[in-house]
Amino acid sequence: MTSIFTVSVDSVEGSTLRGRVHIINPDVPSVPRKAVFPLSLLVDAWWHLDRGFLHDEEDEEGGGDRYPFTEEQGSDITAGMRLKDEFSKLYELILGKHIRVTEDGFLLADDGKTVLEPRRKAKDVYKLDSGRGHDSISHFVMTPGNAEEFSQGAADIVTLYDISPYRNVPLRSEVAAPENPDEPWDPEEPDGPADLDDYTVWKLLQTRPFAELPYAEIAVTVSDAGYLEHMVAGMRWATTMTGHVC
């Protein structure tokens, strides 16, 4: 999936995380304001660390992933988290649950080999969506996410979510300059931040390094510091999360 935002963590103090959300995709030109969004970021970071997917990348200027520990240390952190089981459930509420099955749809144990007894097809036991596939272990099908339950979880977990005004938004005059090089900006015309919904703005942003892309600062406070146990200052990752449940 195409990345939507790049998230940077600046500090984690007690139950509060502060960071930045860079807008990198013109298809989603604003930072979601509902509490489901920061919770989905915490879940996404947990998933990346749990599978050893978060590490330092070489494209520093391009906004590549950053993590101050090794992949193994990240996995160890998630394995020792007090709320690790809750994160697993939250992840399933967003993206659905993987159900391991035989090629013809019968339920398998977690080993991906043993057919569960009594033999039952997944479609007869679970509500399934269209998600299906196979990996190195077995075939699998997917349950749908649960937007209502995830939204209630966010309301209980996220006690404060603040978003700053956007930074690094180019001025309208800056956007107009390359579009109309022979027509100087009229000083009588009001200037100000350009509209990030305008694709013309993104022609200009494509030429800028990551550090100069638009972003918003966020502050997230949670009901239990355990929800931030895997977060650390200096980590940065690209995410497809918007708070939307699949």
N, C-alpha and C positions, 0 to 999 in steps of 0.2 A: 504494500500500500504506500501511497505517496505521503511523505511527511507533511504535517500541517503547521506545527510550531517547533521551535527549538527552545528548550527550557533550561535555565541556568539557576543553580542554587547559590545564593550569596551567604546565607547564615541559617543555622538551626539553633534556636535557643529555647530550651524547655519544650513547650507545646506550640511554638511559633516558628514557621519557616518564612524566610524572605527570599525572593528571587526575581527573575525576569522571564517574561515570555516574549520571544522574538517572533514576529509575524513573517513567515517565509513563503507563504503560499497565497497567491492572489485569489484563490477560490474561497478562502476563509480569511478575510482581511480585518478581523477584529477578534479580541480575546473574549471568550465566553464569560458571562458575568454570573452565572448560576453556580451554586455550591457543588453541583455534580462535577464541574470541570476540575477544580483543584483536587477533589477526591480521586477522579480518574487519573490525574497525573501521579499521585502517590501510588496508585495501583500499578500504573504503567512502569514506574521506576522499580517497584518491587519485582515485577515480571522480568524486566531486563536483567536485574541483578541475580535473581534466582536461577536464571538460565545461563549466567555468565556472558551475557551479550553486551554489557557496558564496559568499555575500555577506552583508553586514549587512542584517538585517531590522528593521522598525520596532518590533516588539513585544518590547522589551528585557525588560520585567517578565514577559512570557509565555514567556521562554526561547527567543526566536527565534535564528536562525543568526547567527554572528558570525565575521568573518574580517578580520584587520588589514591585508590587502593588497587590491588590486583583483582582479576576476575575471580580467582579462588577466594579471596577475602570477601568479596561482595557476596558470593554464594554462601559463605560461612555466616555472614551477618544475617541474611534472610532465613537461613536454617535455624538460627538461634533466636529469632524474633518471638516475643511473647504473643503477638497477634498474627502470626504467620497463617494460621488456619482461617482467620477472618479475611485476610487478604486473598486467599484462594477463593473464598466464597464471593467476595466483591468482584474479583476478576470474572467469575462465571456470570455474575449479574450483568456485567457490561457486554461480554462477548459470547456468552453461552458456555455450556459444558461439553467437553469432548467425551463421547461415548464410544468405547472400543467395540467393534463388531467384526464378524466374519464377512467375507466378500458378499454373502447373500443376506447379511443383516442381522444375524443372531448375536446376542450379547456375549462379550468376552470379559474375562477377569482383567485386572490391571496389567497383567503380564502380556496381554495381547495375543495369547495362545490358547488359554483354557476356556472352553465354552461353558458358560454358566448353566447350572441345572436348577430347576427345570429349563429346558431350552425355550427361549422366548426371543422374539424379534424386538429390536429397539423401538420400532414404531408402535408396538403394542403396549409398551411400558412408559415411554416418554413422549412428551410433545416435542416434535422435532421441527427445525426450520430446514432451509434448503442446503445448509452447510454440510459438506461431506468431503472425504478425501482419504488419503492414506499416507503414512509416514514410515519410518524404518521399523516400526513395531507392528502396526496392523492398520486395517481400514478403520475409519471412524465416521460417526455422524455427529451432528451438533444440536443442542437444544437452543432455543432463542434466549436472548438476554431478558432481563426484567426491569424495565424502566421505572416502574412505580416503586419497587422494593429498593432499587439503587438510589432513587431520589430521596426516599425516607432515610436510608442509611447516611446520605450526605447531610441531611438536615440534622441528624443526631451527632455526626462526627465533626463536621466543619462548623465551628462556633463563630468564626470571623473570617471574612474573605474580602480584602480590599484590593482595588486595582487603581494604579496611578493614571494620570493622563498619559497619552502616548508620547514617547520620545522618538527623535530622529525622523519625524514625518517631514518630507520635503515640502517646501512652500509651493504654492500654485505657480509663482513666477519661475521657480526652478524647473518645474515640469513643462511649462510652456516654452522655455528657452530652446531646447533641442527640437521641439515640434515646429517652432516658428523662428528659425535662426535669423531671418531677415526682418523680423518685427520685434523690436525691443519692447519689454514690458512697459505698459502705460503706467507711470507713477501715480496717476489719478485713480487707477482701478484698485479696489481693495485687495490686499494680499493676505495670505494666511496659510495654515496647513492645508495641504491637498487632501482630496477625498480618496482614501485607500480602496474604496469600491471601484474607482476609476482605473481600468486596465492601463491607461496611458501612464499613470504613476509608476506602474511596475516596469515599464520600459526603462525608466530612469533608475529604479531600484536594482534592476538586474546588473547594472554596471558598478554597483557599490559593494564594498567588502561587508562581511557579516556584521562587524562592529558598528556599521553605519545604517543597518536596517532598522525599521520601526520596531519598538518594543514597549511593553508596559511592565512596570514593577508590580509585583504582587506580594501580599502578606496574607498568610494562611495560619489560623490558629485552630487546633483540633482539641477535642474533648479529652484525649488521653495522649500523652507524649509517646506512647508505644506506636502510634500511627506514623511517627517520624523517626523511628528507630533505625531505619535503613537509609535515611537521607543525611547528606553531609555537604558542607560548604565546598564548592569547587567542582561538584558534579554537573554535567551538562549532557543532554541527550535530545535527539530529535524524536518527536512523537506524532502519532496519528490520532491521538485522543482529542476529542472536542467536548466530552461529557455526554455525547450521544450514545445511546444503548443500541446495539445491533439486534 
